Amino acid sequence: MMREFWEQRYGEDALAYGEQPNVFLTGQTRYLQPGMRVLAVGDGQGRNGVWLAQHGLDVLSVDYAQTGLDRARALAEMRGVSIATFCVDLFTWDWPREQFDAVVAIFVHFSPEQRARMHQSMLAACKPGGVVIMEAFRLEQLEYQQRYHSGGPPAAALLYAQDMLAQDFREAEMLMLEDAETELSEGPYHSGKAAVVRLLARRMG
Ligand SMILES: C[S@@+](CC[C@H](N)C(=O)[O-])C[C@H]1O[C@@H](n2cnc3c(N)ncnc32)[C@H](O)[C@@H]1O
């Protein structure tokens, strides 16, 4: 999906994925201690980045949709915290290396041509011992979209599976790689029963 698609979605009145953080992310606080540096990849309107900042982390939110990042900063201000934002296309970004204690990617889907490189860049952005935290829709979501209208990319090529992620993160210590069926209640575009894959991958030192 193209940048213009997201710009348009983020220009709508309601926050596309709501104000509350992703539920899987909120369960990972053992990897998200106050004072840590965290990169929120494809952070959109900032619900996850802002939640991380509220928990005392030093947050850099990156996305190529400026409209989303503007809303993210407004949400941060409303909550009395600050986040750094950077508007960049992840495909052409000169990714930082060994800078972050955690990299968070929630429902950020890449095409098959870009996916492995993006995931490897996330891992390389972690300091040794740092952790990539990811939740994404898996292939079965195509069926769930029809049945439950719960969102996600409408194309098989943009959906993930455990074996792809195992391959992309083969250099990491895999702390978790599992399928789940979840009940999303994350704004108008992510609502209802959904098929997801969850990953926690630690960069080795
Ligand atoms: C489904 S939204 C998820 C937003 C956010 N992570 C959340 O959970 O609320 C996917 C996000 O990835 C961003 N994105 C996709 N491809 C990107 C790219 N190549 N460069 C930067 N951002 C990208 C989109 O702009 C969008 O904000």
The ligand as a Tripos MOL2 file, in Angstrom:
@<TRIPOS>MOLECULE
LIG
   27    29     1     0     0
SMALL
NO_CHARGES

@<TRIPOS>ATOM
      1 C1         -1.6510   -0.6220    9.6730 C.3       1 LIG1
      2 S1         -0.6980    0.8370    9.9550 S.3       1 LIG1
      3 C2         -0.1850    0.5340   11.6230 C.3       1 LIG1
      4 C3          0.1120    1.7950   12.3990 C.3       1 LIG1
      5 C4          0.5790    1.5710   13.8380 C.3       1 LIG1
      6 N1          1.7300    0.6890   13.9120 N.3       1 LIG1
      7 C5         -0.5220    1.0680   14.7060 C.2       1 LIG1
      8 O1         -0.4950   -0.1260   15.0630 O.co2     1 LIG1
      9 O2         -1.4130    1.8530   15.0430 O.co2     1 LIG1
     10 C6          0.8260    0.5880    9.0210 C.3       1 LIG1
     11 C7          1.7660    1.7820    9.0630 C.3       1 LIG1
     12 O3          2.9880    1.4880    8.3950 O.3       1 LIG1
     13 C8          3.4110    2.6420    7.6920 C.3       1 LIG1
     14 N2          4.2940    2.2430    6.5930 N.ar      1 LIG1
     15 C9          4.0740    1.2660    5.6830 C.ar      1 LIG1
     16 N3          5.0940    1.2000    4.7910 N.ar      1 LIG1
     17 C10         5.9710    2.1710    5.1550 C.ar      1 LIG1
     18 C11         7.2190    2.6180    4.6060 C.ar      1 LIG1
     19 N4          7.7350    2.0730    3.5200 N.pl3     1 LIG1
     20 N5          7.8500    3.6370    5.2190 N.ar      1 LIG1
     21 C12         7.3130    4.2080    6.3250 C.ar      1 LIG1
     22 N6          6.1380    3.8430    6.8750 N.ar      1 LIG1
     23 C13         5.4750    2.8270    6.2970 C.ar      1 LIG1
     24 C14         2.1130    3.2790    7.2070 C.3       1 LIG1
     25 O4          2.2410    4.6410    6.9040 O.3       1 LIG1
     26 C15         1.1950    3.0270    8.4010 C.3       1 LIG1
     27 O5          1.2400    4.0970    9.3110 O.3       1 LIG1
@<TRIPOS>BOND
     1     1     2 1
     2     2     3 1
     3     2    10 1
     4     3     4 1
     5     4     5 1
     6     5     6 1
     7     5     7 1
     8     7     8 2
     9     7     9 1
    10    10    11 1
    11    11    12 1
    12    11    26 1
    13    12    13 1
    14    13    14 1
    15    13    24 1
    16    14    15 ar
    17    14    23 ar
    18    15    16 ar
    19    16    17 ar
    20    17    18 ar
    21    17    23 ar
    22    18    19 1
    23    18    20 ar
    24    20    21 ar
    25    21    22 ar
    26    22    23 ar
    27    24    25 1
    28    24    26 1
    29    26    27 1
@<TRIPOS>SUBSTRUCTURE
     1 LIG1         1 GROUP 0 **** ****
